Amino acid sequence: MSNIADLIEAYILRQLAAKQDGKVELRRTDIADEISCAPSQISYVLSTRFTPAKGFVVESRRGLGGYIRIVQVPLKNLVYQDMMDKITEETDYATVQSMVHYLLQHAMITNREAALMMQVVSSVFQSEGMTPKERVHLLKSMLLTVEKFS
């Protein structure tokens, strides 16, 4: 017999699977009635099993007319967003190099794209005329472009 958290998770995943766009809007009371559980148990499942790290974005409004909106985000988008967040004026060459290597290892870019990206990264970090702010802008633009075309 499954525990309540497993039943709640399965219910929400079934609702998501029934939607073509990877978005679902539910009411806590409907889930609680369907599974015979407390709304707090639903909140627990949402906070532990439907996290951004697992590819979900959850919006919630409590009270009368409240809802839970769950959006399934492709993990690939989360990887690019995480990399973009980590690129700052203090980011060094080795960090960006490891990012490109990660994308290549996980088949998010081709060998050719990795080679081109590394050429740009190398040039950006060797350029004496480029400010750190310009470097950040260029590196983030490169990642956005690769994400857009992948």
C-alpha positions as CSV (number, residue, x, y, z in Angstrom):
1,M,0.0,0.0,0.0
2,S,1.3,3.4,-1.0
3,N,1.6,6.2,1.5
4,I,-0.5,9.4,1.2
5,A,2.4,11.4,-0.3
6,D,2.8,8.8,-3.1
7,L,-0.9,8.9,-3.8
8,I,-0.9,12.7,-3.9
9,E,2.1,12.8,-6.2
10,A,0.6,10.1,-8.5
11,Y,-2.7,12.1,-8.7
12,I,-0.9,15.3,-9.6
13,L,1.3,13.6,-12.2
14,R,-1.8,12.0,-13.8
15,Q,-3.4,15.4,-14.0
16,L,-0.3,16.8,-15.7
17,A,-0.1,13.9,-18.1
18,A,-3.6,14.6,-19.2
19,K,-2.6,18.1,-20.3
20,Q,-0.8,18.7,-23.6
21,D,1.0,21.9,-22.4
22,G,2.6,20.6,-19.2
23,K,0.5,22.9,-17.0
24,V,-2.3,22.1,-14.6
25,E,-4.4,24.1,-12.2
26,L,-5.9,22.3,-9.3
27,R,-7.6,23.0,-6.0
28,R,-6.3,21.7,-2.7
29,T,-9.8,20.8,-1.6
30,D,-10.5,18.7,-4.7
31,I,-7.3,16.8,-4.2
32,A,-8.0,16.3,-0.5
33,D,-11.5,15.0,-1.3
34,E,-10.2,12.7,-4.0
35,I,-7.5,11.2,-1.8
36,S,-9.0,11.7,1.6
37,C,-6.1,13.6,3.1
38,A,-5.5,17.0,4.7
39,P,-4.6,20.0,2.6
40,S,-1.3,20.3,4.6
41,Q,-0.2,16.9,3.2
42,I,-0.7,18.3,-0.3
43,S,1.5,21.3,0.6
44,Y,4.1,18.9,1.9
45,V,4.1,16.9,-1.4
46,L,4.3,20.1,-3.4
47,S,7.2,21.5,-1.5
48,T,9.2,18.2,-1.6
49,R,8.4,16.5,-4.8
50,F,7.4,19.3,-7.2
51,T,10.5,21.5,-6.9
52,P,12.4,23.5,-9.5
53,A,15.3,21.1,-9.2
54,K,12.9,18.3,-10.3
55,G,11.6,20.3,-13.2
56,F,8.5,21.9,-11.8
57,V,7.3,25.4,-11.0
58,V,4.5,25.7,-8.5
59,E,2.3,28.7,-7.9
60,S,-0.2,28.6,-5.2
61,R,-2.9,30.8,-3.6
62,R,-4.6,29.8,-0.5
63,G,-8.1,30.5,0.7
64,L,-11.5,30.7,-1.0
65,G,-11.0,30.4,-4.7
66,G,-7.4,29.3,-4.1
67,Y,-5.6,27.2,-6.6
68,I,-2.3,25.3,-7.2
69,R,-0.8,25.9,-10.7
70,I,1.9,23.4,-11.6
71,V,4.1,23.8,-14.7
72,Q,6.5,21.1,-15.8
73,V,9.6,22.8,-17.1
74,P,12.0,20.9,-19.3
75,L,15.1,20.2,-17.2
76,K,17.3,21.4,-20.1
77,N,15.9,24.9,-19.6
78,L,16.7,24.7,-15.9
79,V,20.3,23.9,-16.7
80,Y,20.7,26.9,-19.0
81,Q,19.0,29.1,-16.5
82,D,21.3,27.9,-13.7
83,M,24.4,28.6,-15.8
84,M,23.1,32.0,-16.7
85,D,22.6,32.8,-13.0
86,K,26.2,31.6,-12.2
87,I,27.9,33.9,-14.7
88,T,28.9,37.1,-13.0
89,E,31.8,39.5,-13.3
90,E,33.8,37.2,-10.9
91,T,33.2,34.1,-13.0
92,D,36.6,32.7,-14.2
93,Y,37.7,30.9,-17.3
94,A,37.7,27.4,-15.7
95,T,34.1,27.8,-14.5
96,V,32.8,28.7,-18.0
97,Q,35.0,26.0,-19.5
98,S,33.4,23.4,-17.2
99,M,29.9,24.7,-18.2
100,V,30.6,24.1,-21.8
101,H,32.1,20.7,-21.0
102,Y,28.9,19.8,-19.0
103,L,26.7,20.8,-22.0
104,L,28.8,18.6,-24.3
105,Q,28.8,15.6,-21.9
106,H,25.0,15.7,-21.5
107,A,24.5,16.0,-25.3
108,M,23.0,19.5,-25.0
109,I,25.5,20.7,-27.6
110,T,27.5,19.1,-30.3
111,N,31.3,18.8,-30.5
112,R,31.4,21.5,-33.1
113,E,29.3,23.9,-31.0
114,A,31.5,23.2,-28.0
115,A,34.6,24.0,-30.0
116,L,33.1,27.2,-31.2
117,M,31.9,28.2,-27.7
118,M,35.4,27.4,-26.3
119,Q,37.0,29.6,-28.9
120,V,34.7,32.5,-27.9
121,V,35.3,31.9,-24.2
122,S,39.0,31.8,-24.7
123,S,39.0,35.0,-26.7
124,V,36.7,36.7,-24.2
125,F,39.0,36.0,-21.2
126,Q,42.2,36.9,-23.1
127,S,40.8,40.2,-24.4
128,E,42.3,43.2,-22.5
129,G,39.9,45.7,-24.0
130,M,36.7,43.9,-22.7
131,T,35.3,45.0,-19.4
132,P,33.9,42.3,-17.0
133,K,30.4,43.6,-17.6
134,E,30.8,43.2,-21.4
135,R,32.2,39.7,-20.8
136,V,29.2,38.7,-18.7
137,H,26.9,40.1,-21.4
138,L,28.6,38.2,-24.2
139,L,28.8,34.9,-22.3
140,K,25.1,35.1,-21.3
141,S,24.2,36.0,-24.9
142,M,26.1,32.9,-26.2
143,L,24.2,30.6,-23.7
144,L,20.8,32.2,-24.6
145,T,21.5,31.6,-28.3
146,V,22.6,28.0,-27.8
147,E,19.5,27.4,-25.6
148,K,17.2,29.0,-28.2
149,F,18.5,26.8,-31.0
150,S,18.7,23.5,-29.2
